[in-house]
């Protein structure tokens, strides 16, 4: 009833090899990891089991296999441990117990040094041991993000643009939801989506029928959705797409939503129609179209647009959001809510919470947790 999961995605630089980040972010998160990197994989692997998983190898210090191997910032081993617990982990194991004195892993840190004396992470793990509390099982969220391996294979075969990477697109949608303080279920294309109020499918070429309308929910489809058959032939998408184009670096379009304007990169589609248009490109063509309970986004959606638009859509759906600072994330497990601070500044919360961990001041590389019954924002 658990999934083997080595937390290499929590490593300060390991994740950037899988999902490229801008150079400033690589430096910014060099000692703490991207705020959504480990969380994304926790939510992904939790969905593969009955709502729980194990972290089999969490790093306690510098590793030895990445291009650069910085030491995690003080407090991050504790933060990563509690982050995994908040996302449903039943166990967190550390690799390794003792740093090897011989062979190829001499430079890989352990809980103990080669002479069996405790290394830097030992006090943090002792602290976690003293803090451990019994947490309720994770509950199904009302917000889902679709991650489809079939889509990943299709786009790998036919990217139609050197930087059209499916994982980047999915991760961008995940970031947008997390910046709004939402619990996210990462689901597959075979998951029953009927109980969700908001479902994001960043790209879903082989669509299947999904009805969220009866529950008042919204299905958000990204570019290229509905464009292929099961045998990889051309299909009729849910909106009339006249043409698609990949945008080389430096070539940029504009997405206009109300009074706001956002840069569009990587991908743009030429959509036809006048009904249900919610946003347009700079040339006046439709960019975002709503039809009933389905919204179609005809471009690689800018992250800032996703955050802004989803905040409004959640208000319409009566889904509570919390607009968070760029380096702060929250997660609820059972009746306990957690706040994690990946930034360099103290985060101040209003008092009046029933604190489980920490308090109203969340230090850099630190966390606080409270009972949700008395939450005041």
Buried (B, 14 or more C-beta within 10 A) or exposed (E): EBBEBBBBBBBBBBBBEEBBBEEEEBEBBBBBBBBBBBBBBBBBBBBEBEBBBBBBBBBBBBBEEBEEBBBBBBBBBBBBBBBBBBBBBBEBBBBBEBBBEEEEBEEBBBBBBEEEEEBBBBEBBEEBEEBEEEBEEBBEBBBBBBBBEBBBEBBEEEBEBEBBBBBBBBBBBBBBBBBBBBBBBBBEBEBEBEBBBBBBBBBBBBBEEBEBEEBEBBBBBBBBBBBBEEEEEEBEBBBEBEEBBBBEEEEEBBBBBEEEEBEBBBBBBBBEEEEBBBBBBEEEBBBBBBEEBBBBBBBBBBBBBBBBBBBEBBEEBEBEBBEBEEBBBBBBBBBBBBBBBBBEEEBEBEEEBEBBBBEBEBEBBBBBBBBBEEBEE
